[in-house]
Amino acid sequence: MDRMGLLLFSGIGVAVLVLLTWIMGFARRPVLADAALAARLVAEALPGFRAIETALSRDGSGALVAGQDGRVALVRPFGDKFVVRPLKAPIVARAGGLLRVRPDEAMFPETALDLGEAAALHWASRL
């Protein structure tokens, strides 16, 4: 087999493996069902955190959770699980009802939350 044939065969093999993982459900992102789940995830990840207010993105792709002590945490999918990050000095941008939050952690990606215009304004000022 020549080089072009090996390259083609390898490419097809990789495509088949990717397709199989997608069919088996490994590529699905988790969705937050409700604000209570977001608050529970934060309480489990940050000892002593007591949620008082939660803003859930309309598509369930993330949430902001405020605690009694003034801390705010971000919940978002990362792979097939949720991760929680406390927000100390995030970079925040708002466009209508869309709130973009980038934690002060170098390798953590920006998260876009569709909160609705009033909620986005409230949370942008809070952060």
C-alpha positions, 0 to 999 in steps of 0.5 A: 500500500502506498502512502496515500492509501495508508493516509486514506485508510487511517483517516477513515478509521478515525472517522469511524471511531468518532462516529461510534463515540457520537452514536454511543452518546459520548459527545452529548453535553450535560444540561442543567435541569433546574436552578436547584441542581445548579445550587446543589452542584455548587454546594458539593464543590465548595464546602460551606457554600449556601446558595441564596440566588441562582440564574439558570441559562435558558438552554440549561448550559450553565448557571450563576449561583450567589451565596450567603457570604457574597461569593458567586460561582459559575456552573458550566459543562466541561466535557460530559460533566459539570464544573464549578468555579468560584468567581473572584474577578471575572471578565464580564460582558453583556449584550442584551440578555446574553452574559459572557463570563470569563473566570480569572483562571487562565485555562478556563474558557469563557461561558455565555449565559442567556439569562434574559435582559433584566437578569443579565443586567442584574448579574453583570452589575453583581459580578 
